[in-house]
Structure formats: structure tokens, C-alpha cells
Amino acid sequence: MLTGVRLQFVFDELKTEEGSPVNRVYPKDEIDLFAGEQLVLVGRYKKPGVAKVVVQGKVGEKEQKLDFPATFVEKSNDDSFGFIEKLWAVRRVGEILDELDLKGKNDELVRELVELATRHGILTPYTSFMADENVKIHDFAANSTIARERLFALSESEGQAGAGQRAFKSGLQNANQVRDTAARA
């Protein structure tokens, strides 16, 4: 078992003043990996380039460090890894929902959530109205208004509704795969 797993991205050509080249990486916290378990890591990067992914942690009391070469491309030549963007979006939506629960209404976060969910076909408590065939899914302003109106219902934190919301958000935050929404359409 590798405990306290930490990740670092080392780019060949990086200027300190440009800030971190990788952001919004999920999972965010240190994790533990068990033998035979895989780590699904998704994030955003600012610019393409050659890099090294450094994985550090402990096996027992001994510090372990593993390096993996990586190439961050500007644009993929095919759609074989297209699911990764949606997986990142699912996890980001989970993080946004958690932030809204903890800190309350935030129009900027609601807009980001609705935009991500609309673009990637992710059903959330804010966007479930999009399953209605009469809703214009690209009408961002109207959809944002509907989402804000549903914020009050999401403040439920007790009983069956509260437990259901926690389970739903946890599923988004820890997603290792995405549902095929095209198959259901």
C-alpha cells in the first residue's frame, strides 16, 4: 500500500511567473493506493509540453518516488480520449455542488455548473430540468435562472433528501468513469 500519495508535475520549459501549469486536479487530497488499485487523475493544463509526473508516498515507513514521462498535447488528433474531459467536468461539478452547500449561493459558481453540465450532458439538481423536452438547452440565461430558483431546495441537509444529495455529490466527486449519455438519448 502506498499512503499519502502526492503528485507533482515537472515541465521542461516553465517560467515561474506563469504560475502552476496544472490546475483543478482531481482527486485534490492526498490518497492511499492499495495493491492492484488504479489511480484515476484528471486535471486541466494551461499549455502543451513535455513533462514528468512525479508520484510520491510511503510504503510502510519508507518514502517512495516514481517518475512517469508525459506529453501534454495542444489538441488530440482523435476522440479516443474524449471521455477524459467529461470525467473532469463530472468531478468539477461535484466540487462546485459541495462548495455551494458549504458557502451558500454564488452566482458565478452556479453559472459555471450550468455551463459545464449543459456542455457535457451531466444531470445535476441544477440542470435536471433539461430532461424536459420543452427546455432549450442552449438558452444559458433562462437555464441559469431556473438553476438559481432550485437552490433553495438543495439546502435540505437532513433526512432522506439530505442523505440522497450527499450520495449524489460523492458519486460525482469520486467518478472513475462517465455515463454514456448518447446511448440514452
C-alpha positions in Angstrom: 0.0 0.0 0.0 1.3 3.5 -1.0 0.0 6.0 1.6 -0.1 9.8 1.5 0.2 9.9 -2.3 1.2 13.3 -3.6 1.6 14.3 -7.2 3.9 16.9 -8.8 4.1 18.0 -12.5 7.5 19.0 -13.7 7.6 20.7 -17.0 10.8 21.1 -19.1 10.1 24.7 -20.0 8.3 26.5 -17.3 8.6 30.1 -16.2 7.9 30.7 -12.5 5.9 33.9 -13.2 3.4 31.9 -15.3 2.2 30.1 -12.2 1.3 26.4 -11.9 0.9 24.8 -15.3 -1.7 22.3 -14.0 -4.8 23.2 -12.0 -8.1 21.8 -10.8 -6.6 18.3 -10.4 -9.0 15.6 -9.0 -8.7 14.0 -6.6 -7.5 17.0 -4.7 -6.4 15.5 -1.4 -3.7 13.0 -0.6 -4.9 9.5 -1.1 -3.9 5.9 -0.3 -3.4 3.3 -3.1 -3.7 -0.4 -2.4 -2.1 -3.1 -4.4 -3.9 -3.7 -7.7 -5.8 -0.4 -7.4 -5.7 2.2 -10.1 -5.4 6.0 -9.7 -7.7 8.0 -12.0 -6.4 11.5 -12.1 -7.9 14.3 -14.1 -7.0 18.0 -14.3 -6.5 21.0 -16.6 -3.3 22.3 -18.0 -2.5 25.7 -19.4 -0.2 24.9 -22.2 1.2 21.9 -24.0 4.7 20.5 -23.5 6.9 17.7 -22.3 6.6 17.0 -18.6 7.3 14.4 -15.9 4.6 13.3 -13.4 6.2 12.6 -10.0 4.2 10.3 -7.7 5.4 10.3 -4.1 4.2 8.4 -1.0 5.1 5.9 1.7 5.2 2.2 1.7 5.3 1.4 5.4 7.8 4.0 6.8 9.9 4.2 3.6 9.4 7.1 1.2 8.8 6.1 -2.4 9.1 8.3 -5.5 8.1 7.3 -9.0 8.6 9.3 -12.2 6.4 9.0 -15.3 7.1 10.8 -18.6 4.1 12.7 -20.0 3.4 14.8 -23.1 0.6 17.4 -22.7 -0.7 18.0 -26.3 -2.4 21.1 -27.5 -5.2 19.1 -29.2 -5.7 15.4 -29.6 -5.7 14.0 -33.1 -8.7 11.8 -32.4 -11.5 11.3 -30.0 -10.1 8.2 -28.3 -9.5 10.1 -25.0 -12.6 12.4 -25.3 -14.1 10.9 -22.2 -11.4 12.5 -20.1 -12.8 16.0 -20.5 -16.2 14.8 -19.4 -14.8 12.9 -16.4 -13.0 16.1 -15.4 -16.3 18.0 -15.8 -18.2 15.5 -13.6 -15.6 15.9 -10.8 -15.6 19.7 -11.1 -19.4 19.7 -10.9 -19.2 17.6 -7.7 -16.7 20.1 -6.3 -19.0 23.1 -7.2 -22.0 21.4 -5.6 -20.1 20.9 -2.4 -18.9 24.5 -2.4 -22.4 25.7 -2.9 -23.6 23.6 0.1 -20.8 24.8 2.3 -20.7 28.5 1.4 -24.2 29.2 0.1 -25.4 30.8 -3.1 -22.8 32.0 -5.6 -23.9 33.2 -9.0 -20.5 32.6 -10.6 -20.4 29.0 -9.4 -24.0 28.3 -10.5 -23.2 29.7 -14.0 -20.1 27.5 -14.2 -22.0 24.5 -13.0 -24.9 25.0 -15.5 -22.4 25.6 -18.4 -20.4 22.5 -17.6 -23.4 20.3 -17.1 -25.1 21.6 -20.3 -21.9 21.2 -22.4 -21.2 17.7 -21.1 -24.7 16.3 -20.6 -24.4 15.9 -16.8 -27.6 15.8 -14.9 -27.4 17.7 -11.6 -30.0 19.1 -9.2 -29.5 22.4 -11.1 -29.9 21.0 -14.6 -32.4 18.1 -14.3 -34.9 20.4 -15.9 -33.0 19.9 -19.1 -34.5 16.5 -19.4 -37.8 18.3 -20.2 -38.1 18.3 -24.0 -39.6 21.8 -23.9 -36.4 23.4 -22.4 -34.0 25.0 -24.9 -30.7 23.5 -23.6 -28.6 26.3 -25.2 -30.6 29.1 -23.6 -28.0 29.8 -21.0 -29.7 32.8 -19.3 -33.0 31.0 -18.8 -31.3 27.8 -17.6 -29.3 29.8 -15.1 -32.4 31.4 -13.8 -34.1 28.1 -13.3 -31.0 26.7 -11.6 -30.9 29.6 -9.2 -34.5 29.1 -8.3 -33.8 25.5 -7.4 -31.0 26.5 -5.0 -33.4 26.6 -2.0 -34.4 23.0 -2.5 -30.8 22.0 -2.4 -30.3 23.4 1.1 -32.0 20.4 2.5 -29.4 18.7 4.7 -31.5 16.3 6.9 -33.5 13.2 6.3 -33.8 11.2 3.2 -33.4 14.2 0.8 -30.2 15.3 2.6 -28.7 11.8 2.5 -29.6 11.5 -1.2 -27.9 14.7 -2.0 -24.7 13.7 -0.2 -24.6 10.3 -2.0 -25.2 12.1 -5.4 -22.4 14.6 -4.8 -20.0 11.9 -3.6 -20.6 9.9 -6.7 -19.7 12.9 -8.9 -16.6 13.8 -6.9 -15.2 10.3 -7.0 -16.3 9.3 -10.5 -13.9 7.0 -12.3 -15.9 6.7 -15.5 -18.7 8.6 -17.2 -22.1 7.5 -18.3 -22.8 7.3 -22.0 -25.5 9.9 -22.3 -25.7 9.4 -26.1 -27.0 5.8 -25.5 -29.9 7.2 -23.5 -30.8 10.0 -25.9 
